[in-house]
Amino acid sequence: MHARPAQASGDIICDATDGSGASISIGVGHLPVLHVLSAFATDGVDTWSTNASGDERPFIFGQGYADNTRVIVDFTDPNVERIVVSLRLFQASGDKTYAEAGVLSFEGAAVFPVQCING
């Protein structure tokens, strides 16, 4: 059976592989389409959150897509004027193994390679 983050309640958690400290955590709901419940992202310096407080920058789920081979998610500023954080993942699975990796990008051209787990 293939893992499908869009059809399981849980989280998509990705960490940069370059030591930058960049990461993203996306809470997803149980629907046949990608349903983002919450998210938190950092480029290693600044942070964004769907439930922003303090110094966190607010962002909202703009659009997304998930199937057995990829996950695509864009978050926008609260006024939906621009995309501020994007995640592009590719997935592969074998008989007993599963891998998910891709690119996390932030407005202003900061781009990070990421490796992910689904919980």
N, C-alpha and C positions, 0 to 999 in steps of 0.2 A: 504494500500500500504506500502511495506517495504522500509525503507530508504536504499539507496545503494550509499555510498560515491564514488564508482568507476564510477558511471554513472551520477554524477552531478558535475557541475563546482562549486568549493567552497573550503573549508578547512576542514581538520581533525585536531582538536585541542585537545591535551591531556595534563593534568596536573597530577603530582604525588599526591597521596593521603596521603603521609607520611610526608608532610611538608618540604621536601628536596629542593623544588624549581625546581626540574627536570620537563621538559616539552618538547613537540614537536608540531610543527605546520607544516602541509603538505598541500600545494596547489595542488589540483587535477583538471584535465581537463575532458571535456565531451567526453568520449569514452566508448565502452562496456567493456574495460579492464582497470585496474588500471593505470592511466597515471599521474605520478607525475610531476608537473610543477616547484615546488620549495619546499624547506624545511628548517626549522630552529629547532635545538634541543639544549637543555642544560641539564647537569647533576646537575645543581645548582652551579657549579664552572666554568667549561669550556663550550664553545659554539661551535657548528658546523653549517655550512650553505652551501647551494648550491650556494649562492652568497656571499661567504666569503669576509670580509673586516676587517681591523684592527686586533684585537686579535682572531677573529673567525677562527676556523679550517675548511678547505674545506672538503666537502664530496659530493658524487654523488649518484643518485638513482641507485641501483644495480639490484634489482628484487622486485617484489611484486605480490600480489594476493588479490582479494576481491570477496566476494559473499554475500549472505543474512545473513550469520552467522559469518563471520570472515574477518579480514584484516591482511595481513602479508606483512611487508615492511622491506627491508634491504638496508642500505646505505653503500657504500664502500669508502675507501680512493680514491683520484683522480687517482691513478695508478691501481685501481681494484685489489689490492693485498690482502686486508683483509676487513672483515665487521667491521665497526666501530660503527654503531648505528642500532638497530633492534627494530621493533614495532610489537607486537602480540596482536590483539584485538579480542574480542568476542562480538557479537551483539545479542540483543533480542528485539522483539517488540510485543506489544499487540495491542488491538483495538485503544487505544489513547495514548499509552506510548511507549518509546523507551529508551534503555540503551546500552551503549558501554563502555567496560572496558577491561583492559589487563595489559601487561607488556612492559615497555620500558627498553631496556638494552644498555649499552655502553661497548665498548671494554675495557677490564680490569676488568670485572666482576661486574660493578656497575649495579644493577637491581632495578627498581622502579615500584610499582603498580600504574596504571594510570586510570583515568576516563576521558571520552572524549565526545566532542560534534562535530557535523558536521554543518558547516555554509555555 
